[in-house]
Amino acid sequence: MNNLPGKLYVVATPIGNLSDLSPRAAETLNSVDFIAAEDTRVTAKILNHIGVKKSLVSCQKYNERERSEQIVARILAGENAAFCSDAGTPVISDPGGTLVAKALDEGITVVPVSGPSAVVSALSVCGLRCERFCFEGFLPTPKGGRKERLEELRQEKRTMVFYEAPHKLQRTLKDMLETFGDRPVTICREMTKLHEEIWRTGLRQAREYYDENPPRGEFVLVISGYEGPENGGTTLEDAARLAADYMEEGMSASDAAKRAAKETGFSRSEIYRAAGGKKE
């Protein structure tokens, strides 16, 4: 057995179309001694596609800490290992972070084998400004946590990227519309797969569409950043006065705040309170 430690290769795999697996990734998977995988069944399909047979070890979020110890021990003993998540680049809203950190702590060389990434793929086709962006991944599941996180991002000027599951999409779009106003959004569904769709629209239209058409597939949402007072000169007081004008025209306080939010970029709740509504 080699007395020198092996290496850990972090291998990006296709997010849908198996043809997106790079020649280098295929060569790496073929050359290592074993492969750690988020789901061994998913990785086995990739290996079958390229005609490779390798020993597979499960390493996912529920057992990553324990398995990382075992994998690192094998690498320290001289074996080379690859790590693959189910799709895309490992660690990015996927398992692998604990394993990589443990390997680095032990002085193991960690090698990125770059390739598909849903966040980068979505940005490349979103049609929004991408010089600077922030990746938020999946929002917190509890309602309070989700709304709190969105409120923290309300004045984020960079383009924002989110992942979302189909059964949560309608609720997420509703909360985004209430918090961000009717901003431009590009919705990327099932990227690189048979039913891929790229739709550039607004949050309001997206919410209305999916309220009537139950969403299916995996989604990436790319949302335009905040363009508020610094760019347009609108203040919260201005937004509150606008809501007050709408109320004088006969709108309810809630509807007036929603309309003012759409036109100014401030959240509905803060306009509602600033216009004299009770705390929600």
Helices and strands as residue ranges (DSSP letters): E 7-11, G 18-20, H 23-31, E 34-37, H 40-50, E 55-58, H 64-76, E 81-84, H 97-105, E 109-113, H 118-124, E 133-138, H 143-152, E 159-164, H 166-180, E 184-189, E 197-202, H 203-212, E 219-223, H 229-232, H 236-248, H 253-264, H 268-274
